Amino acid sequence: MDWTHRIRLRHLAILVRLCESRNLSQVASELNITQPALSKWLRSLEEDIGLPLFERHARGIEPTLYGLELRTHAREILGKLGRAQDTMAQLAHGATGTLAVGVTPNIAPVLLPPGIRRFRERYPKVLLRLAENTLDHLLPLMQEGSYDVLVGRLEQHSLPRNLHYEELYDEPICLAVGGSHPLAGKRSVTWRDVQAHPWIVPGPSTPMRMRMDYELALAGQPAPWQQVESSSVLVNLSLLADSDLVMPISERLARHFARQNMIRVLPLAMRSRGITGMVWRDAALASEHAAYFMECLRLSR
């Protein structure tokens, strides 16, 4: 009999957890079963499939190519069922559907609001779920089906397989400071000036950090004194106030906060540009809500 007829959702969750922890003893403890029982189950699953899912060694277990591929499908199945459960609950409470959108922090305040307003005019009873996080956190969840659309500063070559990408716009990055910063209000600023102050920088795996590193390389500049590493827009704005910190930021977002007198943009020209776009799975095109939301983003760029 086909092994897929015998596998259960709980088995998929266990497989995912084994791939994450790479430790039989730890997972057995979490499941409140013995390690021999878990090992027996895993061997039985491998025999059913006819392929080795894990390599055993003294330090634990390591998923094989087959194990990693099955984990990808398992996460997609579990993610879709979780979405289905949530959608059924919302429909029962009067919603006409749900739409899950992941967004990176530097995009949320400037691109999303006009797109959401346009979307709600047509679909006022669709529950829109927004999740803001860094790209390295959002992409794996997007791949497994937790989100319909992902919006942010993206690089096409870094996307996982089975995801589609469309560029919305590109823009330069700039440097910003708080209103009381020694450099605020100056008509001319040099790299030497900004290097004399501590910086807030995003995490090393973020597109903004990669663009900033590229900009520094273009200018022949060393890495700045990084006093704070943060991708939280709200935290960073609070840190800039009444401090001598310098922060790289996208131009649109900088203009947005500068109009509110929350930051000052430094007059230091940047040559590097970052790409903002959206990512979706095949299933999103079959969703009327997701397709229209993406069109709203195109009209808002």
Salt bridges, closest charged atoms under 4 A:
GLU20 OE1 - ARG17 NH1 3.46
GLU30 OE1 - ARG17 NE 2.92
GLU46 OE2 - ARG56 NH1 3.03
ASP48 OD1 - ARG6 NH2 3.16
GLU62 OE2 - ARG22 NE 3.04
GLU69 OE2 - HIS73 NE2 2.98
GLU69 OE2 - ARG161 NH2 2.99
GLU76 OE2 - ARG281 NH1 3.92
ASP86 OD1 - ARG129 NH2 2.89
GLU144 OE1 - ARG75 NE 2.75
ASP148 OD2 - ARG83 NH2 2.86
GLU155 OE2 - ARG211 NE 3.16
GLU166 OE2 - ARG298 NE 2.82
ASP170 OD2 - ARG273 NE 3.28
GLU171 OE2 - ARG153 NH2 3.33
ASP213 OD1 - ARG209 NE 3.72
GLU229 OE1 - ARG209 NH1 3.52
GLU251 OE1 - ARG255 NH1 3.14
ASP282 OD1 - HIS164 NE2 2.37
GLU295 OE1 - ARG298 NH1 3.04
